[in-house]
Amino acid sequence: MAKLDILHFPDKRLRTKAREINNIDDKLRSFIDDMFETMYEAPGIGLAATQVNFHHRVMVIDVSEEKDQPLCFINPVITHKEGVELMQEGCLSVPGFYEDVERAEAISVKALDKQGEPFELTTDGLLAVCIQHEIDHLDGKLFVDYLSPLKRNRIRKKLERMEKEFAAQKTRANSTL
């Protein structure tokens, strides 16, 4: 398995709307395994393919404490929403930032699993929030889009500055080799 590179906000590729997957084969299943490895190492509880520059409708989630309940969603569609819940969210593509986001409290979703078998799931709480968050990624939307323009711009500027500092450190390290 290979760890994948996670795109960071404000990378424009995160705004790409993912296409449906028409062929579930061993190559895709191997990529899904890489997504799980990347998510667990990050560490995170969810990862959409868009975040690793693969613009197809696949996402992986594991909200369990033990990290032993992996869920794969291919071509997920939310079929029902109810209630409203405010929960603090973070994102592997927006590292180090956590903000309150309002989402549906309970949802029903249908998708295909890693083997291509259809399934439906009705859930609430953290899993419901995570599914909505990852589907947003597949639609080219980030949790910062729910924030005020002022907060979103502040986060964008801090992340851009951090990326520049990281690139400069990497250049310095390479020049000393």
C-alpha angles and dihedrals in degrees: 000000000000130000111236127219113251117220116230130217127288090035105127092220087072087068093061115116108231121236125230118264113241101176124048107192140148091277091058092044090053090050089051089053088052089050091054091048091049092048094049093046094047084049107239143134098226140023131184121205090239088066090062094044096260105123102203129107103266130118138171128212138179116170095168119119091230094047090232102117105075116181125193121196120192116188092353120195126185107226100179138018130185139172129007128262131183112211134165111249135192130182137210087225092053100043120197098013127108125179138166113261128185115227139154112291095218131021143176118217134183124202145137121268127227090278093051094255116142119240140170127213132189114195146148140198121035096351092053091049092047093050091051091047093051094045087053087058090053087053093050095255129127131201088247087067087072090058130083115275089247094056092042092052092046090053092045092052093048092050092047089051091049091050091051092049091049092049091049092050091049091050091050091049092050092049092056093056 
